[in-house]
């Protein structure tokens, strides 16, 4: 039996205002959250390389940085939705910021104890806070303004996420990477002199000052949001009335939403896996030093930012699903080049994938929650839970490297993920809801 699809709709979003006429200050502060969690997310890409040095880890073991981080998203996304359902978006966002700052401050005792496990706990706490932020910020931005411009508005706010990502990688490259990369003879010499443990301690402590500074900024942002009035859309506490709660079970009626969860799972896995091992890919096939590889990572994130800002404009002329599908196909081709031609050609191919992955998260999110009505918060929490893809696919790529000793072959993992995103863009997002029974 053929699957019915929603007929193409004319995009009227260019005729609707992009920014809300009410609650502009709240909109600006919530948009700033996209930058703040971008910093935390992409500092992980630097931490993986740094912890490989300071804790002498394999790539598979270092990949647990992302596992601990994205498990935090997975565990706290539904509780975040429940909290915001009862207390409103504003309460949830402040809670998320407090957890975020707590996690950053845990870096100090973790470094002092030189405990990789405690670092993983700190990252879990940071991500638990980000689970609150993403569960609340994404649907809130979509609902702050005209529904017709929701996808463009979410892409605009999400465009600040790559600015945070660039900031995070630059912070890591400048202040965490020491530029000291010891070879086996250097390590042997330091061990003989009894100075190797001091070197490892110094490398570990380099992560502390940046995270302390980030924690202070996050606390300030929590105070600003606490003091800023939010519009009525921000939950029942804003209106004084009871908000319809919806049901997780009702979400089973929406195939386009269920497929969005799968597509988001695959997309985040591709994004996190690619960026987590980008520095290793660069160093394996070009022999560039870690700081230079870090600057290449910064560059690819800049391309990600250009794509985010550009896609918000291009969606005036091309539907969101079609544009995302074309970008997914482009990435399938680019990753294939990165697999078949490791080296400078492959490096530039993987470098360009960030531009084309740029619109995927907000577009999948906006298409997924479209038409959910009172189930929007519940749906948003499950879409944020799907970020667990970053915890799953990153160690899978590390395991693939351990088995094949080829970072190029490990890139097969994001290749498969982009195929799934392309399917959702061209077909899955257009499947209509089932009738209520």
C-alpha positions as CSV (number, residue, x, y, z in Angstrom):
1,X,0.0,0.0,0.0
2,X,1.4,3.4,-1.0
3,X,2.1,5.9,1.8
4,X,0.3,9.1,1.5
5,X,2.3,12.3,1.8
6,X,1.5,15.8,2.6
7,X,1.3,17.9,-0.6
8,X,3.9,20.6,-1.1
9,X,3.0,23.9,0.5
10,X,3.9,27.3,-0.7
11,X,6.3,28.9,1.8
12,X,4.7,32.1,3.0
13,X,7.2,32.7,5.8
14,X,8.8,35.6,4.0
15,X,5.6,37.6,4.5
16,X,5.6,37.0,8.3
17,X,7.9,38.8,10.8
18,X,10.9,36.8,11.8
19,X,11.2,38.3,15.3
20,X,8.5,38.4,17.9
21,X,6.7,41.7,18.6
22,X,6.3,40.8,22.3
23,X,9.1,39.5,24.6
24,X,12.1,40.6,22.4
25,X,14.4,40.7,25.4
26,X,13.4,37.1,26.3
27,X,14.0,36.1,22.7
28,X,17.5,37.6,22.7
29,X,18.4,35.9,26.0
30,X,17.1,32.5,24.9
31,X,18.9,32.9,21.5
32,X,22.1,33.5,23.6
33,X,21.7,30.1,25.1
34,X,22.4,28.5,21.7
35,X,25.9,30.2,21.8
36,X,26.5,29.1,25.4
37,X,25.8,25.4,24.8
38,X,27.8,25.5,21.5
39,X,30.8,26.4,23.6
40,X,30.3,23.4,25.9
41,X,29.6,21.0,23.1
42,X,32.6,21.8,21.0
43,X,35.1,22.1,23.8
44,X,34.6,18.4,24.0
45,X,36.4,18.0,20.6
46,X,39.4,19.6,22.2
47,X,39.1,17.7,25.4
48,X,39.2,14.4,23.5
49,X,42.6,15.2,22.2
50,X,43.8,16.8,25.4
51,X,42.7,13.8,27.5
52,X,44.5,11.4,25.1
53,X,47.6,13.2,26.2
54,X,47.1,13.9,29.9
55,X,45.5,10.5,30.7
56,X,47.3,8.4,28.0
57,X,44.0,7.2,26.5
58,X,43.2,5.4,23.3
59,X,40.7,7.0,20.8
60,X,38.0,4.6,22.0
61,X,38.6,5.5,25.6
62,X,38.7,9.2,24.8
63,X,35.4,8.9,22.9
64,X,33.8,8.3,26.3
65,X,33.9,12.1,26.7
66,X,31.1,12.3,24.3
67,X,29.3,9.3,25.7
68,X,29.2,10.8,29.2
69,X,28.2,14.1,27.8
70,X,25.3,12.9,25.6
71,X,24.0,10.4,28.1
72,X,23.4,13.5,30.3
73,X,21.1,14.8,27.5
74,X,19.4,11.5,27.2
75,X,18.7,11.1,31.0
76,X,17.5,14.7,31.7
77,X,15.5,15.6,28.6
78,X,12.2,14.0,29.7
79,X,12.5,15.2,33.3
80,X,13.2,18.7,31.8
81,X,10.0,18.5,29.8
82,X,8.1,17.5,32.9
83,X,9.5,20.3,35.0
84,X,8.7,22.9,32.3
85,X,5.3,21.5,31.8
86,X,4.6,22.3,35.5
87,X,6.8,25.3,36.1
88,X,7.2,26.9,32.7
89,X,10.0,27.4,30.2
90,X,11.7,30.2,32.3
91,X,12.1,28.0,35.4
92,X,13.5,25.1,33.3
93,X,16.0,27.4,31.6
94,X,17.3,28.8,34.9
95,X,17.6,25.2,36.3
96,X,19.6,24.2,33.2
97,X,22.0,27.1,33.5
98,X,22.6,26.3,37.2
99,X,23.4,22.7,36.4
100,X,25.7,23.8,33.5
101,X,27.7,26.1,35.8
102,X,27.9,23.4,38.5
103,X,29.4,21.0,36.0
104,X,32.1,23.5,34.9
105,X,33.1,24.1,38.5
106,X,33.6,20.4,39.0
107,X,36.5,20.5,36.6
108,X,38.6,22.0,39.4
109,X,38.4,19.0,41.8
110,X,38.6,16.6,38.8
111,X,41.9,18.2,37.7
112,X,43.3,18.4,41.2
113,X,42.6,14.7,41.6
114,X,43.7,13.8,38.1
115,X,40.5,11.7,37.8
116,X,39.2,10.9,34.4
117,X,36.0,9.5,35.9
118,X,35.4,12.7,37.8
119,X,35.8,14.6,34.5
120,X,33.3,12.4,32.9
121,X,30.9,13.1,35.8
122,X,31.4,16.8,35.4
123,X,30.6,16.5,31.7
124,X,27.5,14.5,32.5
125,X,26.3,17.3,34.8
126,X,27.0,20.0,32.2
127,X,25.0,18.0,29.7
128,X,22.2,17.5,32.1
129,X,21.9,21.3,32.2
130,X,22.1,21.5,28.5
131,X,19.3,19.0,28.2
132,X,17.1,21.5,30.1
133,X,18.3,24.3,27.8
134,X,17.7,22.6,24.5
135,X,14.4,21.0,25.6
136,X,13.1,24.5,26.4
137,X,14.9,26.9,24.1
138,X,14.2,25.1,20.8
139,X,10.3,24.9,21.0
140,X,10.2,28.3,22.8
141,X,12.0,30.1,19.9
142,X,9.7,28.3,17.4
143,X,6.7,29.6,19.3
144,X,7.9,33.1,19.9
145,X,6.4,34.7,16.8
146,X,4.4,33.8,13.8
147,X,4.0,30.0,13.2
148,X,4.7,30.4,9.5
149,X,8.2,31.7,10.2
150,X,9.0,29.2,12.9
151,X,11.6,27.2,10.9
152,X,13.4,30.4,9.7
153,X,13.3,31.8,13.3
154,X,14.7,28.6,14.8
155,X,17.4,28.5,12.1
156,X,18.3,32.1,12.9
157,X,18.6,31.4,16.7
158,X,20.5,28.2,16.0
159,X,22.9,30.2,13.9
160,X,24.4,31.5,17.1
161,X,25.2,27.9,18.1
162,X,28.1,27.7,15.6
163,X,29.4,31.0,16.9
164,X,29.6,29.3,20.3
165,X,31.2,26.2,18.7
166,X,33.9,28.4,17.1
167,X,34.4,30.2,20.4
168,X,34.7,26.9,22.3
169,X,37.3,25.4,19.9
170,X,39.3,28.6,19.9
171,X,39.3,28.7,23.7
172,X,40.5,25.1,23.7
173,X,43.1,25.6,21.0
174,X,44.5,28.8,22.6
175,X,44.2,28.0,26.3
176,X,44.0,24.2,26.7
177,X,46.4,22.9,24.0
178,X,50.0,23.5,25.1
179,X,51.5,22.7,21.7
180,X,53.8,20.2,23.5
181,X,53.4,16.8,21.8
182,X,55.9,14.3,23.1
183,X,57.3,11.5,21.1
184,X,58.3,8.1,22.6
185,X,61.9,9.2,23.2
186,X,60.8,12.4,24.9
187,X,58.5,10.4,27.2
188,X,61.2,8.0,28.1
189,X,63.6,10.9,28.9
190,X,61.0,12.6,31.2
191,X,60.3,9.3,33.0
192,X,64.0,8.7,33.5
193,X,64.2,12.3,35.0
194,X,61.1,11.7,37.2
195,X,59.4,14.6,35.5
196,X,56.7,12.8,33.4
197,X,54.0,12.9,36.1
198,X,54.6,16.6,36.5
199,X,54.1,17.1,32.7
200,X,50.8,15.1,32.8
201,X,49.6,17.1,35.8
202,X,50.4,20.3,34.0
203,X,48.5,19.2,30.9
204,X,45.5,18.2,33.0
205,X,45.3,21.5,34.9
206,X,45.2,23.5,31.6
207,X,41.5,22.7,31.3
208,X,40.6,24.4,34.6
209,X,40.8,28.2,33.9
210,X,38.7,28.2,30.8
211,X,35.9,26.2,32.5
212,X,35.9,28.4,35.6
213,X,35.5,31.5,33.3
214,X,32.6,29.8,31.4
215,X,30.9,28.8,34.6
216,X,30.9,32.5,35.8
217,X,29.4,33.7,32.5
218,X,26.7,31.0,32.7
219,X,25.7,32.0,36.2
220,X,25.4,35.6,35.0
221,X,23.1,34.5,32.2
222,X,20.9,32.6,34.7
223,X,20.5,35.8,36.7
224,X,19.5,37.8,33.6
225,X,16.9,35.2,32.5
226,X,15.6,35.1,36.1
227,X,15.1,38.8,36.1
228,X,13.6,39.1,32.6
229,X,9.8,38.9,32.0
230,X,8.8,36.1,29.6
231,X,5.8,36.3,27.3
232,X,2.7,34.1,27.9
233,X,3.9,31.3,25.6
234,X,6.5,30.5,28.1
235,X,4.3,28.2,30.1
236,X,1.5,28.0,32.6
237,X,3.4,30.1,35.2
238,X,3.3,33.0,32.8
239,X,-0.4,33.1,32.3
240,X,-1.6,31.8,35.7
241,X,-3.7,29.2,33.9
242,X,-3.3,25.5,33.5
243,X,-1.6,24.5,30.3
244,X,-2.9,21.5,28.3
245,X,-0.4,18.7,29.0
246,X,-0.6,16.4,26.0
247,X,0.6,12.8,26.0
248,X,3.7,10.9,25.0
249,X,1.4,8.1,23.7
250,X,-0.3,10.5,21.3
251,X,3.1,11.1,19.6
252,X,2.8,7.6,18.1
253,X,0.1,9.0,15.8
254,X,2.7,11.2,14.1
255,X,5.1,9.2,11.8
256,X,6.8,12.4,10.7
257,X,7.7,13.0,14.3
258,X,8.9,9.5,15.0
259,X,11.1,9.6,11.9
260,X,12.4,13.0,13.0
261,X,13.7,11.3,16.3
262,X,15.5,8.7,14.2
263,X,16.9,11.4,11.8
264,X,18.0,13.6,14.7
265,X,19.7,10.6,16.3
266,X,21.6,9.9,13.1
267,X,22.4,13.6,12.4
268,X,23.8,14.3,15.9
269,X,25.9,11.1,15.7
270,X,27.4,12.2,12.4
271,X,28.1,15.7,13.6
272,X,29.6,14.8,17.0
273,X,31.6,11.9,15.5
274,X,33.0,14.0,12.7
275,X,34.0,16.9,14.9
276,X,35.3,14.6,17.7
277,X,37.8,12.9,15.4
278,X,38.5,15.8,13.0
279,X,41.7,16.7,14.7
280,X,42.8,13.1,14.6
281,X,41.9,12.9,10.9
282,X,44.0,16.0,10.1
283,X,47.0,14.8,12.1
284,X,46.8,11.2,10.8
285,X,46.9,12.2,7.1
286,X,48.8,15.5,7.1
287,X,51.0,15.3,10.2
288,X,50.1,18.8,11.2
289,X,50.6,19.8,14.9
290,X,47.7,19.8,17.3
291,X,47.3,23.6,17.4
292,X,47.2,23.8,13.6
293,X,44.7,21.0,13.5
294,X,42.7,22.9,16.1
295,X,42.6,25.9,13.8
296,X,41.3,23.7,11.0
297,X,38.5,22.5,13.3
298,X,37.8,26.2,14.0
299,X,37.6,26.8,10.3
300,X,35.2,24.0,9.6
301,X,33.0,25.3,12.4
302,X,33.1,28.8,10.8
303,X,31.7,27.1,7.6
304,X,29.0,25.6,9.8
305,X,28.1,29.1,11.0
306,X,27.9,30.5,7.4
307,X,25.6,27.6,6.5
308,X,23.3,28.3,9.5
309,X,23.0,32.0,8.7
310,X,22.6,31.4,4.9
311,X,20.0,28.6,5.2
312,X,17.7,30.9,7.1
313,X,17.7,33.2,4.0
314,X,17.6,30.4,1.4
315,X,14.5,28.9,2.9
316,X,12.6,31.9,1.6
317,X,13.0,30.4,-1.9
318,X,13.4,26.7,-1.2
319,X,11.3,24.6,1.2
320,X,13.1,23.5,4.4
321,X,12.8,19.8,3.7
322,X,14.1,20.1,0.1
323,X,17.1,22.2,1.1
324,X,18.0,19.8,3.9
325,X,17.7,16.9,1.5
326,X,20.1,18.5,-1.0
327,X,22.6,19.3,1.8
328,X,22.4,15.7,3.1
329,X,23.2,14.3,-0.4
330,X,26.1,16.7,-0.7
331,X,27.5,15.4,2.6
332,X,27.1,11.8,1.4
333,X,29.3,12.7,-1.6
334,X,31.9,14.6,0.5
335,X,32.3,11.9,3.2
336,X,32.8,9.4,0.4
337,X,35.6,11.5,-0.9
338,X,37.1,11.7,2.6
339,X,37.0,7.9,2.8
340,X,38.4,7.1,-0.6
341,X,41.1,9.9,-0.7
342,X,42.5,10.4,2.8
343,X,45.0,13.2,2.8
344,X,44.6,16.8,1.8
345,X,41.8,16.1,-0.6
346,X,39.9,14.1,2.0
347,X,40.7,16.7,4.6
348,X,39.0,19.5,2.6
349,X,36.1,17.2,1.8
350,X,35.5,16.5,5.5
351,X,36.1,20.2,6.2
352,X,33.2,21.2,3.9
353,X,30.7,18.8,5.5
354,X,30.2,21.2,8.3
355,X,28.7,23.8,5.9
356,X,26.2,21.3,4.7
357,X,25.3,19.8,8.1
358,X,24.6,23.3,9.4
359,X,20.8,23.4,8.9
360,X,20.0,19.8,9.8
361,X,19.4,20.0,13.6
362,X,17.0,23.0,13.7
363,X,15.3,21.9,10.5
364,X,14.7,18.3,11.7
365,X,13.5,19.8,15.0
366,X,11.1,22.3,13.5
367,X,9.7,19.7,11.0
368,X,9.4,17.1,13.7
369,X,7.3,19.2,16.2
370,X,5.2,20.8,13.4
371,X,1.5,20.1,14.1
372,X,2.0,18.4,17.5
373,X,-0.1,21.0,19.3
374,X,-0.3,20.3,23.0
375,X,2.2,17.5,22.6
376,X,5.0,20.0,21.5
377,X,6.9,20.0,24.8
378,X,6.8,16.2,25.0
379,X,7.9,15.9,21.4
380,X,10.7,18.4,22.0
381,X,12.0,16.4,24.9
382,X,12.2,13.2,22.8
383,X,14.0,15.1,20.0
384,X,16.5,16.3,22.5
385,X,16.9,12.8,23.9
386,X,17.8,11.7,20.4
387,X,21.0,13.6,20.9
388,X,22.2,10.3,22.5
389,X,23.3,9.6,18.9
390,X,26.5,11.5,19.8
391,X,27.1,9.1,22.7
392,X,26.6,6.1,20.5
393,X,28.3,6.9,17.2
394,X,31.5,8.6,18.6
395,X,32.8,5.4,20.4
396,X,31.6,3.4,17.4
397,X,34.0,5.5,15.3
398,X,36.7,5.0,17.9
399,X,36.2,1.3,17.8
400,X,36.3,1.3,14.0
401,X,39.6,3.0,14.2
402,X,40.9,0.5,16.7
403,X,39.9,-2.4,14.4
404,X,41.1,-0.9,11.1
405,X,43.7,1.7,12.2
406,X,42.1,4.0,9.6
407,X,40.3,7.2,10.6
408,X,39.1,7.4,6.9
409,X,37.3,4.0,7.2
410,X,35.7,5.2,10.5
411,X,34.0,8.0,8.5
412,X,31.7,5.3,7.1
413,X,29.6,5.9,10.3
414,X,28.6,9.5,9.5
415,X,28.2,8.5,5.8
416,X,25.4,6.1,6.8
417,X,23.9,8.7,9.1
418,X,23.6,11.3,6.3
419,X,21.8,8.8,4.1
420,X,19.1,8.5,6.9
421,X,18.8,12.3,7.1
422,X,18.3,12.5,3.3
423,X,15.5,9.9,3.5
424,X,13.8,12.0,6.2
425,X,14.1,15.2,4.3
426,X,12.7,13.9,1.0
427,X,10.1,11.5,2.3
428,X,9.8,10.9,6.0
429,X,9.0,14.5,7.0
430,X,6.0,14.5,4.6
431,X,4.1,11.5,6.1
432,X,0.7,12.7,7.5
433,X,-0.5,11.9,11.0
434,X,-2.6,8.8,11.7
435,X,-6.2,9.3,12.7
436,X,-6.9,9.1,16.4
437,X,-8.6,5.9,17.5
